[in-house]
Amino acid sequence: MADKLSLPLLLPNPPLSKPFFSQDFQPHHHHQPPPLTPIFNDIPKPISPIISKPKKRIGKHNDPNKGRPWSAHLSPQGQQVFKTLTSPNFNHTQIENNLVSLLNSHDKDSELDSKMLSLDVLGLIQGLAHYKKVDLALIVFDWVKKHYKDSGKVLRGSVVAVIISILGKEGRVSVASSLFRGLRKDGFVIDVYGYTSLISAYANNGRFREAVSVFKEMEEEGCQPTKITYNVILNVYGKMGMPWSKIESVFDSMKSLGVSPDLYTYNTLISCCKRGSLHEEANRIFEEMKLAGFMPDYVTYNTLLDVYAKSRKPDEAMDVLREMEGNGFSPSVVTYNSLISCYAKVGLFDEAMKLKVKMLEKGIKPDVFTYTTLFSGFEKAGKDESAMRVFDEMISSGCRPNICTFNALIKMHGNRGRFLEMMQVVEDIQKCGCVPDIVTWNTLLAVFGQNGMDGEVSSVFKEMKRAGFIPERDTFNTLISAYSRCGSLDQAMNVYKSMLEAKISPDLSTYNAVLAALARGGLWEQSEKILEEMKNGRCKPNECTYSSLLHAYANGKQIEKMRALGEKIYSYEIEPHVVLLKTLVLVNSKTDLLEETKRAFLEMKKRGFSHDINTLNAMVSIYGRRQMSMEANEIISFMKESGFSPNLTTYNSLMYMYSRSSDFPKSEEILRDILSKGLKPDVISYNTVIYGYCRNGKVKEASRLLNEMRKSGVIPDVITYNTFVASYAADELFKEAIDVIKYMIKQGCKPNESTYNSIVDWYCKFHHRDDAVFFVNNLREVDPRVSKDEISRLSARVAETS
């Protein structure tokens, strides 16, 4: 299968967009910029995603400009022009005369007057932008550029930086880019502040690749970045999910050039650790920050705590909370939401609920994110009743659901196969005044993918694009996972190629999605190669990475490799994360390793990790396959006592156990119980009950189930028909068995080796060798599409059993 993959498994370097500037333009030399001047202090600074402490507002008593900073830049003539331009009765035809009068008020040959004129232009642009007259500000800038003979002296770096920053805030980044390019083409020297403003404009509008391109162009031209530039680009790298090695390289370059980091820099670096759950790196930066003499602030603590929460490190997160409170910082709802999320992710729901109570005791009211986090945690663990209690409490407390809540509801119904209820939630979104977001679409893609509905995955993706949503990294990651869950590995790899063509860099989630796709195909060798590539600087592997590797070994029947990796987890060579211990339960159960499954299950309890519906189902499954009914029912009792809602997988495992026992009718009783609970049985459910009846010679009851199955909309598969074929053949009812084969072919179900083996083997067991030979020689009358190879294989099988 590996040879058929349409994508090289060693992932290429993340693609970089072409340089933003024209290649045939000869760049100007840039000198080291001077320290910040009073002029530049008024330039809007790059906006950070990290919230800083609010600054005190300058009141009327100590602000001579009365909250209008541009006034300090304007000369008396400039103030008069500004008053005219902002007048309600202003006519655009008056621009020329006003600007000419402003130029004439300054001596064109005086260096001092050029600086004064530059201040006037700066003040006019800032003031016009304040009054939402950005187009007029652009006209002023362009007019000065065209009509002042030495406009380069007037349109200094600060003026250029301000106009680009203003355009960026307005979301008019393409206009800012064109202005920037035009100035460079006309020979203007763009200083570090102009570059930084354009980088910030791109960054604040989510155009990260272009921001990086401008940063690299700036470095190539010898224009040294300032602290602000580095802070912006570090934030951009974090948002892009760049490998930590690249982020660290920028930080090291910053320090080697003598640009000292500030508290904002360190906070940004810690924030960069969130996406990859880089808790060790975050802690190292935190300690370096303190050694550099910076005291952590409110942002620092909340950001570090969030990193630990995303890394599923509740103990470390609580340590941060204690240090935070010890240094006089009171936790907020944001702090508690991160902690609650952390405990919910590792299944410690009692602790998560206690934190909610503690919030209330401190006078902090839980918000929509608090409730949605708890709801999602309970849903993921399979505790539907607890999830709905949280939802009901949220509504009764007067907290309105937001789009995140609706997305969680969509996921819950979709994961349970309740598609009508899921689509009802989609309709309710607009009724409640919410708007579907990219996560809504990604959730629908994930749900349909998880249920193997590849047609629906493709339809949702088309609808998403038709609705105007542009696929981004998370969408591509979701599609890779969705198609691989549908068994379409080639399609998953094609999605990955499309992602690269869209110039979107892979991140940790991408690598893990690709690994999960390979794991489903049992492609363990390719999985090992990707893991090595990640270790070599691409991305730091996490618990999901090793979880996929375990699945790859299990699906590839590499039991010894699976055991060896398990020992590394038990011995702490790889951290025994709750996700990895859960995975060990699942893969050991899947490969029918009873003692190894029990060991992983008990190890979770030993380490204080809570079980979820998947690990409990794994135990029911392996006990059921081994007819250990007492142990299986003990797990069922534990599930119910612990508030877990048994799902279809649970019931299918129980039906399997009973269908292979003397108490086989009980499997149908469980089927009826499923239907009474509103769950929809699948083909596995019906096949299991049918097998129980056929195995015990109750073909009439099995036929009744087959009719019911078809009426309910569940399509019989080759296993369904093979069960009947084997049952008839075992009773020497070969005509009926052959009729079943003809019927299944008519229904569009292709027989497989097991279908024909049943006929041949039972003929031979009953010493009807001649009948077996006749059946094989005349098989084309039954199945006109049967291959010559299949006929040859069956002939050899008859000969072997003689």
C-alpha positions in Angstrom: 0.0 0.0 0.0 2.9 2.3 0.7 3.9 2.2 -2.9 0.6 3.6 -3.9 0.8 6.7 -1.8 0.6 9.8 -3.9 2.8 11.8 -1.6 6.4 11.3 -0.4 6.3 10.3 3.2 9.2 12.5 4.1 7.5 15.8 4.3 9.1 18.7 2.4 10.2 22.0 3.9 7.3 24.3 4.6 6.8 26.4 1.5 7.6 30.1 1.6 5.8 32.6 -0.5 7.7 34.6 -3.1 9.4 37.8 -1.9 7.0 40.6 -1.6 9.2 43.1 -3.5 10.3 43.2 -7.1 13.6 41.3 -7.6 14.9 43.7 -10.3 14.8 46.7 -8.0 18.1 47.7 -6.5 17.7 48.2 -2.7 19.0 51.2 -1.0 21.5 50.9 1.9 20.0 51.4 5.3 21.8 53.0 8.2 21.3 52.0 11.8 18.1 53.7 12.9 18.4 56.3 15.7 16.7 55.8 19.0 13.0 56.4 19.2 12.3 60.1 18.8 9.3 62.0 20.3 7.8 61.9 16.8 7.8 58.1 16.6 6.5 57.8 20.1 3.1 58.9 18.6 3.2 56.2 16.0 0.7 53.4 16.7 2.6 50.4 18.1 2.1 46.9 16.7 -0.8 45.3 18.3 -0.1 42.1 20.3 -2.4 39.2 20.9 -1.3 39.4 24.6 -3.4 41.8 26.6 -1.4 44.3 28.5 -2.4 46.2 31.6 -4.6 49.2 30.8 -2.7 52.4 30.9 -4.1 55.4 32.8 -5.9 57.8 30.5 -4.5 61.3 30.2 -7.1 63.6 31.5 -7.9 67.2 30.6 -5.8 68.6 33.5 -2.5 67.3 32.4 -2.9 66.9 28.7 -2.4 70.3 26.9 -3.5 68.7 23.6 -6.8 67.5 25.2 -6.5 63.9 24.0 -5.4 65.0 20.4 -1.7 64.1 20.2 -1.5 65.2 16.5 -2.0 68.8 17.8 1.6 68.8 19.2 3.0 68.3 15.7 1.0 71.1 13.9 2.3 74.6 13.3 -0.3 77.4 13.5 -0.7 77.2 9.7 -1.0 73.4 9.9 -3.7 73.8 12.5 -5.6 76.1 10.2 -5.3 73.7 7.3 -6.4 70.8 9.6 -9.4 72.8 10.8 -10.4 73.4 7.2 -10.0 69.8 6.1 -12.2 68.5 8.9 -14.8 71.2 8.5 -18.3 69.8 7.7 -18.5 72.2 4.8 -15.1 71.2 3.3 -15.0 70.8 -0.4 -12.4 68.5 -1.9 -11.6 71.0 -4.5 -10.0 73.2 -1.7 -7.3 70.6 -1.0 -4.9 72.0 -3.5 -5.1 75.6 -2.2 -4.8 74.6 1.5 -1.7 72.3 0.9 -0.1 74.9 -1.3 -0.5 77.5 1.5 1.0 75.0 3.9 4.1 74.5 1.7 4.5 78.2 1.2 4.6 78.8 4.9 7.8 76.8 5.1 11.2 77.7 3.7 11.9 75.0 1.0 15.6 75.4 1.3 15.8 75.2 5.1 16.5 71.8 6.7 14.7 73.0 9.8 11.6 73.9 7.8 11.6 70.5 6.1 11.4 68.9 9.5 8.6 71.3 10.6 6.7 70.6 7.4 7.2 66.8 8.0 5.7 67.4 11.5 2.7 69.2 9.9 2.1 66.3 7.4 2.4 63.8 10.3 -0.1 65.8 12.4 -2.5 66.1 9.5 -2.4 62.4 8.7 -2.9 61.4 12.3 -5.7 63.8 12.9 -7.6 62.9 9.7 -7.3 59.2 10.6 -8.7 60.0 14.0 -11.8 61.5 12.3 -12.1 58.5 10.0 -10.9 60.5 7.0 -8.3 57.9 5.9 -8.9 58.5 2.2 -8.3 62.2 2.7 -5.1 61.4 4.7 -3.9 59.4 1.7 -4.6 62.3 -0.6 -2.5 64.6 1.6 0.4 62.1 1.7 0.2 61.6 -2.1 0.0 65.3 -2.9 3.1 66.1 -0.8 4.9 63.3 -2.5 4.1 64.7 -5.9 4.5 68.4 -5.3 7.3 68.9 -2.9 10.6 68.8 -4.7 12.5 67.0 -2.0 9.6 65.0 -0.6 11.9 62.3 0.8 12.9 64.8 3.5 9.3 65.6 4.4 7.9 62.1 4.2 10.3 60.8 6.7 10.2 57.3 8.3 7.7 58.3 10.9 5.2 59.7 8.4 5.5 56.5 6.2 5.2 54.3 9.3 2.0 56.1 10.5 0.2 56.0 7.1 1.0 52.3 6.8 -0.1 51.6 10.3 -3.4 53.5 9.8 -4.1 51.5 6.6 -3.3 48.3 8.5 -5.8 49.2 11.3 -8.4 49.8 8.6 -7.8 46.4 7.1 -6.5 48.0 3.9 -3.3 46.0 3.8 -3.1 45.8 0.0 -3.3 49.6 -0.2 -0.5 49.8 2.4 1.5 47.3 0.4 1.1 49.2 -2.9 2.1 52.5 -1.2 5.2 50.9 0.3 6.2 49.4 -3.0 5.6 52.7 -4.8 7.8 54.6 -2.3 10.7 52.1 -2.7 10.4 52.2 -6.5 10.6 56.0 -6.4 13.9 55.7 -4.4 12.5 56.6 -0.9 14.6 55.2 1.9 12.3 53.1 4.1 13.6 52.8 7.6 13.0 50.2 10.3 9.8 51.9 11.4 8.2 51.7 7.9 9.1 48.0 7.7 7.8 47.3 11.1 4.5 49.0 10.4 4.0 47.0 7.3 4.9 43.7 9.1 2.4 44.6 11.8 -0.3 45.5 9.3 0.1 42.0 7.7 0.3 40.3 11.1 -2.8 42.1 12.5 -4.8 41.1 9.4 -3.8 37.4 9.6 -1.5 37.6 6.6 1.4 35.9 8.4 3.4 34.6 5.4 3.6 38.1 3.9 4.7 39.5 7.2 7.5 37.0 7.3 8.4 37.8 3.7 8.8 41.5 4.5 10.8 40.7 7.6 13.3 38.6 5.6 13.5 41.4 2.9 14.2 43.9 5.7 17.1 41.7 7.0 18.5 41.1 3.5 18.8 44.8 3.0 20.7 45.3 6.2 18.0 47.2 8.0 18.3 46.0 11.6 15.0 45.1 13.4 14.1 46.9 16.6 12.7 45.3 19.7 9.2 46.0 18.4 10.0 44.3 15.1 11.2 41.2 16.8 8.3 41.1 19.2 5.9 41.2 16.2 7.7 38.6 14.2 8.0 36.2 17.2 4.2 36.5 17.6 3.7 35.8 13.9 5.9 32.7 14.1 3.9 31.5 17.1 0.6 32.0 15.2 2.0 30.2 12.2 2.9 27.2 14.3 6.5 27.4 13.3 8.9 24.8 14.8 10.3 25.9 18.1 13.8 25.8 16.6 12.9 28.6 14.2 11.3 30.7 16.9 14.3 30.2 19.1 16.6 31.1 16.2 14.9 34.5 15.8 15.2 35.1 19.6 18.9 34.2 19.6 19.5 36.5 16.6 17.7 39.3 18.5 20.1 38.9 21.5 23.2 38.5 19.4 22.5 41.8 17.6 22.4 43.5 21.0 18.6 44.0 21.0 17.6 43.3 24.6 14.3 41.4 25.1 11.7 43.0 27.3 8.8 41.5 29.3 6.6 41.7 26.2 9.2 39.6 24.3 9.2 36.9 27.0 5.4 36.8 27.3 5.3 36.4 23.5 7.7 33.5 23.6 5.8 31.7 26.3 2.6 32.3 24.2 4.4 30.7 21.2 4.7 27.5 23.3 0.9 27.0 23.5 0.3 25.5 20.1 2.8 22.7 20.3 2.2 22.2 24.1 5.8 23.0 24.7 5.7 23.2 28.5 9.4 22.5 29.0 10.4 25.3 26.7 7.8 27.6 28.3 9.2 26.9 31.7 12.8 27.5 30.5 11.8 30.9 29.0 10.0 31.8 32.2 13.1 31.1 34.3 15.3 33.0 31.8 13.0 35.9 32.1 13.3 36.1 35.9 17.1 35.7 35.7 17.1 38.7 33.3 15.5 40.8 36.0 11.9 40.9 34.8 9.1 40.2 37.2 6.3 38.1 35.8 3.1 40.0 35.4 -0.6 39.0 35.1 -0.1 38.1 31.4 2.9 36.0 32.1 1.2 33.9 34.7 -2.0 33.3 32.7 0.0 32.5 29.5 2.2 30.0 31.3 -0.7 28.5 33.0 -2.5 28.1 29.6 0.6 26.3 28.2 0.5 23.8 31.0 -3.3 23.4 30.5 -2.9 22.7 26.8 0.0 20.3 27.7 -2.4 18.5 30.2 -0.2 19.2 33.2 -2.6 19.9 36.0 0.0 19.8 38.8 2.3 22.3 37.1 -0.7 24.5 36.3 -1.7 24.6 39.9 1.9 25.5 40.9 1.7 28.5 38.6 -1.6 29.5 40.2 0.0 29.3 43.7 3.0 31.4 42.6 0.7 33.9 40.9 -1.4 34.4 44.0 1.7 34.5 46.2 3.0 37.4 44.2 -0.3 39.3 44.6 -2.0 38.6 41.3 -5.6 37.5 41.7 -6.8 34.8 39.3 -9.6 35.8 36.9 -12.2 33.9 35.0 -9.6 33.3 32.3 -7.2 31.8 34.8 -9.9 29.4 36.1 -11.1 28.5 32.6 -7.5 27.4 31.7 -7.3 25.3 34.9 -10.7 23.7 34.4 -9.8 22.9 30.8 -6.6 21.2 32.0 -8.4 19.0 34.5 -11.2 18.2 32.1 -8.7 17.1 29.4 -7.1 14.5 31.7 -10.5 13.3 32.9 -10.3 14.7 36.4 -13.9 16.0 36.4 -14.4 16.1 40.2 -11.4 18.5 40.4 -12.7 20.5 37.5 -16.1 20.9 39.1 -14.5 21.9 42.4 -12.6 24.6 40.6 -15.9 26.0 39.3 -17.2 26.0 42.9 -14.0 27.8 44.0 -14.6 30.4 41.4 -18.0 31.2 42.8 -16.6 31.4 46.3 -14.2 34.0 45.1 -17.0 36.0 43.5 -15.9 35.1 40.0 -18.9 34.2 37.9 -18.4 31.3 35.4 -18.8 32.4 31.8 -19.8 30.7 28.6 -16.3 29.4 28.2 -16.3 27.8 31.6 -19.5 25.9 30.9 -18.6 25.0 27.4 -15.2 23.6 28.5 -16.9 21.4 31.1 -19.6 20.3 28.7 -17.0 19.4 26.0 -14.9 17.4 28.6 -17.8 15.4 29.8 -19.0 14.8 26.2 -15.5 13.5 25.1 -15.4 11.2 28.1 -18.8 9.7 27.2 -20.6 11.2 30.2 -23.5 12.6 28.3 -25.8 13.0 31.3 -23.2 15.1 33.1 -22.6 17.1 30.0 -26.3 17.9 29.7 -26.5 18.8 33.4 -23.7 21.4 32.8 -25.6 22.7 29.8 -28.9 23.0 31.7 -27.0 24.8 34.6 -25.5 27.2 32.0 -29.0 28.1 30.6 -30.6 28.4 34.1 -27.8 30.7 35.2 -28.7 33.1 32.4 -25.4 32.4 30.5 -26.2 32.5 26.7 -24.6 29.8 24.6 -22.1 31.0 22.0 -20.8 29.4 18.8 -18.3 27.4 20.8 -21.2 25.8 22.8 -23.1 25.0 19.6 -20.0 23.5 18.1 -19.7 21.2 21.2 -23.3 20.2 20.8 -22.8 19.4 17.1 -19.8 17.2 18.1 -21.7 15.4 20.8 -24.7 14.5 18.6 -22.5 13.7 15.7 -20.2 11.4 17.7 -23.3 9.5 18.8 -24.6 9.1 15.3 -27.6 11.4 16.0 -27.4 13.3 12.8 -30.9 14.7 12.8 -30.3 16.3 16.2 -26.9 17.5 15.0 -28.4 19.2 12.0 -31.1 20.7 14.2 -28.3 22.4 16.3 -26.9 23.8 13.0 -30.3 25.4 12.4 -30.5 26.6 16.0 -27.2 28.6 15.6 -28.8 31.2 13.4 -32.0 31.3 15.4 -30.0 32.2 18.5 -28.2 35.1 16.7 -24.9 33.2 16.3 -23.0 32.8 13.1 -21.3 29.5 12.1 -17.6 29.9 12.2 -14.7 27.9 10.7 -14.8 25.6 13.8 -18.4 24.7 13.0 -17.5 23.6 9.5 -14.4 21.7 10.8 -16.5 20.0 13.4 -19.0 18.8 10.7 -16.1 17.5 8.6 -14.6 15.7 11.6 -18.0 14.1 12.6 -18.8 12.8 9.1 -15.2 11.6 8.7 -15.3 9.8 12.0 -18.4 8.0 10.8 -16.8 7.0 7.5 -19.2 9.2 5.5 -16.7 10.4 2.8 -19.5 11.7 0.5 -20.8 14.0 3.3 -17.2 15.1 4.0 -16.8 16.2 0.4 -20.2 17.9 0.4 -19.6 19.8 3.6 -16.2 21.0 2.3 -17.8 22.3 -0.9 -20.6 24.1 1.1 -17.9 25.6 3.4 -16.1 27.1 0.4 -19.4 28.3 -1.1 -20.2 30.0 2.2 -17.0 32.1 1.8 -14.8 30.3 4.3 -11.2 29.9 3.2 -9.7 26.6 4.4 -6.9 27.1 6.9 -4.5 24.8 8.6 -7.0 23.3 11.0 -9.4 22.6 8.2 -6.8 20.8 6.2 -5.7 18.9 9.3 -9.4 17.9 9.9 -9.8 16.8 6.2 -6.7 14.6 6.4 -8.1 12.9 9.5 -11.6 12.7 8.0 -10.6 11.0 4.8 -8.2 8.6 6.6 -11.0 7.6 8.9 -13.1 6.9 5.8 -10.3 4.6 4.6 -9.3 7.0 1.8 -5.5 7.2 2.5 -4.7 8.5 -0.9 -7.4 11.2 -0.6 -5.9 12.2 2.8 -2.5 12.6 1.2 -3.9 14.6 -1.6 -5.4 17.0 0.9 -1.9 17.3 2.4 -0.5 18.2 -1.0 -3.2 20.8 -1.5 -2.3 22.3 1.9 1.3 22.7 0.8 0.2 24.2 -2.5 -1.9 26.7 -0.6 1.4 27.7 1.1 0.3 26.6 4.6 3.0 25.2 6.7 2.5 21.9 8.5 2.4 22.1 12.3 2.4 19.5 15.1 -1.3 18.8 14.4 -0.6 18.3 10.7 2.1 15.8 11.4 -0.1 14.0 13.9 -3.0 13.9 11.4 -0.6 12.4 8.8 0.7 9.9 11.3 -2.8 8.9 12.3 -3.7 8.3 8.6 -0.6 6.1 8.2 -1.4 4.3 11.4 -4.8 3.3 10.1 -3.1 1.6 7.2 -0.6 -0.1 9.5 2.2 1.7 7.7 4.6 1.6 10.7 7.8 2.0 8.7 6.7 5.3 7.2 5.4 6.4 10.6 8.8 5.8 12.1 10.4 7.9 9.4 8.0 10.8 10.1 8.8 10.5 13.8 12.5 10.8 13.1 11.9 13.8 10.9 9.9 15.5 13.7 12.7 14.8 16.2 15.2 16.3 13.8 13.9 19.8 14.4 10.5 19.9 12.5 8.3 19.6 15.5 8.6 18.2 19.0 6.6 14.9 19.2 3.9 14.8 21.8 1.7 12.1 23.3 -0.6 12.1 20.2 2.5 11.4 18.1 3.5 8.3 20.1 -0.2 7.3 20.3 -0.4 7.1 16.5 2.9 5.1 16.4 1.3 2.6 18.8 -1.7 2.3 16.5 0.6 1.9 13.5 2.4 -1.0 15.2 -0.9 -2.6 16.2 -2.4 -2.4 12.7 0.8 -3.5 11.2 0.9 -6.6 13.5 4.2 -5.5 15.0 3.5 -6.8 18.4 7.1 -6.8 19.7 7.6 -3.1 18.6 4.3 -2.3 20.3 5.5 -4.0 23.5 8.9 -2.2 23.3 7.3 1.2 23.0 4.9 0.3 25.9 7.9 -0.5 28.1 9.4 2.9 27.3 6.2 4.5 28.5 6.0 2.4 31.7 9.7 3.2 32.5 9.3 7.0 32.0 11.7 7.0 29.0 8.6 8.5 27.3 6.4 10.3 29.7 3.5 8.0 30.7 0.9 10.6 29.7 -2.8 9.7 30.2 -3.3 9.7 26.4 -0.5 7.1 26.0 -1.8 4.8 28.7 -5.3 5.0 27.2 -3.8 4.1 23.8 -2.0 1.1 25.4 -5.3 -0.2 26.7 -6.9 0.2 23.2 -4.1 -1.3 21.1 -3.5 -4.2 23.4 -7.2 -5.0 23.5 -7.4 -4.7 19.7 -4.6 -7.2 19.3 -6.2 -9.5 21.9 -3.3 -9.2 24.4 -5.3 -9.7 27.6 -2.6 -9.4 30.2 -1.1 -6.3 28.5 -4.5 -4.7 28.3 -5.1 -5.3 32.0 -1.7 -4.0 32.9 -2.3 -0.7 31.0 -5.8 -0.4 32.5 -4.5 -0.9 36.1 -1.5 1.5 35.4 -4.0 4.3 34.6 -5.7 3.7 38.0 -2.3 3.5 39.7 -1.2 6.9 38.3 -4.5 8.5 39.2 -5.8 8.9 35.7 -9.5 8.6 35.0 -10.8 6.2 32.4 -13.0 7.3 29.6 -15.7 5.5 27.5 -13.1 4.2 25.0 -10.8 2.5 27.6 -13.9 1.0 29.3 -15.2 -0.3 26.0 -11.8 -1.8 25.2 -12.0 -3.8 28.4 -15.6 -4.9 27.7 -14.5 -5.9 24.2 -11.5 -8.1 25.2 -13.5 -9.7 28.0 -16.4 -10.3 25.7 -14.2 -12.0 23.0 -12.8 -14.3 25.6 -16.3 -15.1 27.0 -15.3 -13.6 30.4 -18.9 -12.5 31.1 -18.4 -11.8 34.8 -15.5 -9.4 34.2 -17.3 -7.8 31.3 -20.4 -7.1 33.4 -18.2 -5.7 36.2 -17.0 -3.1 33.7 -20.5 -2.3 32.7 -21.5 -1.8 36.3 -18.6 0.4 36.9 -19.5 2.5 33.8 -23.0 3.1 35.0 -21.9 3.8 38.6 -19.4 6.4 37.3 -21.9 8.2 35.1 -20.7 6.9 31.7 -23.3 6.5 29.0 -22.7 3.1 27.3 -22.6 3.7 23.5 -23.1 1.5 20.4 -19.6 0.1 20.7 -20.3 -1.0 24.3 -23.5 -2.8 23.2 -21.9 -4.4 20.2 -19.2 -5.9 22.4 -21.8 -7.4 24.7 -23.8 -8.7 21.8 -20.7 -10.4 20.5 -20.1 -12.0 23.8 -23.6 -13.5 24.1 -23.9 -14.4 20.4 -20.9 -16.8 20.9 -22.4 -18.3 24.1 -25.2 -20.7 24.9 -27.2 -17.6 26.0 -27.2 -16.3 22.4 -30.9 -15.0 22.4 -29.7 -12.4 24.9 -27.8 -10.7 22.0 -31.2 -9.8 20.5 -32.5 -8.6 23.8 -29.6 -6.1 23.9 -30.4 -5.1 20.3 -34.0 -4.3 21.5 -32.5 -2.3 24.4 -30.4 -0.2 22.0 -33.5 0.6 19.9 -35.5 1.6 23.0 -32.8 4.0 24.0 -33.0 5.8 20.6 -29.6 4.5 19.4 -29.4 3.3 15.8 -27.8 -0.2 15.5 -25.2 -0.5 12.7 -24.3 -3.4 10.4 -22.0 -4.8 13.1 -25.0 -4.9 15.5 -27.2 -6.9 13.2 -24.4 -9.1 11.9 -23.6 -10.1 15.5 -27.2 -11.1 16.3 -27.6 -12.9 13.0 -24.4 -14.9 13.6 -25.7 -16.0 17.0 -28.9 -17.4 15.5 -27.2 -19.0 12.4 -24.5 -20.6 14.6 -27.2 -22.3 16.6 -29.3 -23.4 13.5 -31.9 -20.7 13.9 -31.8 -19.5 10.3 -35.5 -18.4 10.4 -34.8 -16.0 13.2 -31.7 -14.8 11.4 -33.7 -14.2 8.2 -36.2 -12.1 10.3 -33.3 -10.0 11.5 -32.0 -9.6 8.0 -35.4 -8.2 6.8 -35.6 -5.9 9.8 -32.0 -4.7 9.1 -32.8 -3.8 5.5 -36.1 -2.1 6.4 -34.2 0.1 9.0 -31.9 1.3 6.2 -28.8 -0.7 7.3 -27.3 -2.3 4.2 -26.1 -5.9 4.6 -22.4 -6.4 3.8 -20.4 -9.4 2.7 -20.1 -10.6 6.3 -23.9 -10.7 6.6 -24.3 -12.9 3.6 -21.3 -15.0 4.4 -23.0 -15.9 7.7 -26.0 -17.3 5.9 -23.9 -19.1 3.3 -21.8 -20.8 6.0 -24.9 -21.7 8.0 -26.8 -23.3 5.0 -23.6 -25.1 3.9 -23.0 -26.5 7.4 -26.5 -28.0 7.3 -25.8 -29.5 3.8 -28.3 -27.0 2.3 -26.0 -26.2 -0.6 -28.7 -25.1 -3.0 -29.9 -22.5 -0.5 -26.3 -21.4 0.2 -25.7 -20.9 -3.6 -29.0 -19.0 -3.8 -27.7 -16.6 -1.1 -24.6 -16.0 -3.2 -26.7 -15.2 -6.3 -28.9 -12.9 -4.2 -25.9 -11.0 -2.7 -24.4 -10.5 -6.2 -27.8 -9.2 -7.4 -27.8 -6.7 -4.4 -24.4 -5.4 -5.5 -22.4 -7.1 -2.8 -19.3 -8.9 -4.2 -18.5 -12.3 -2.7 -15.0 -12.8 -1.2 -12.7 -15.7 -0.6 -14.6 -16.7 2.6 -17.9 -16.9 0.7 -16.6 -19.6 -1.7 -14.5 -21.3 0.9 -17.6 -22.1 3.0 -19.2 -24.0 0.1 -16.0 -25.8 -0.9 -15.0 -26.7 2.6 -18.4 -28.1 3.7 -18.7 -30.1 0.5 -15.4 -31.7 1.3 -16.2 -32.2 5.0 -19.3 -34.1 3.9 -17.2 -36.1 1.4 -18.9 -34.5 -1.6 -15.7 -33.9 -3.4 -17.3 -34.3 -6.9 -19.9 -31.7 -6.0 -17.1 -29.4 -4.9 -15.3 -29.8 -8.2 -18.6 -29.3 -10.1 -19.3 -26.1 -8.1 -15.8 -24.7 -8.8 -15.9 -25.6 -12.5 -19.3 -24.0 -13.0 -18.8 -21.0 -10.7 -19.2 -18.6 -13.6 -22.8 -19.5 -13.8 -23.2 -18.3 -10.2 -20.8 -15.3 -10.4 -20.0 -14.3 -14.1 -17.4 -11.8 -12.8 -15.3 -14.3 -10.8 -11.7 -14.3 -11.9 -9.6 -17.1 -13.3 -7.2 -16.8 -10.3 -10.1 -17.3 -7.9 -11.2 -20.4 -9.7 -7.7 -21.8 -9.7 -7.3 -21.0 -6.0 -10.6 -22.9 -5.2 -9.5 -25.9 -7.4 -6.3 -26.1 -5.4 -8.2 -25.9 -2.1 -10.5 -28.8 -3.2 -7.4 -30.8 -4.1 -5.7 -30.1 -0.7 -8.8 -31.2 1.3 -9.2 -34.5 -0.6 
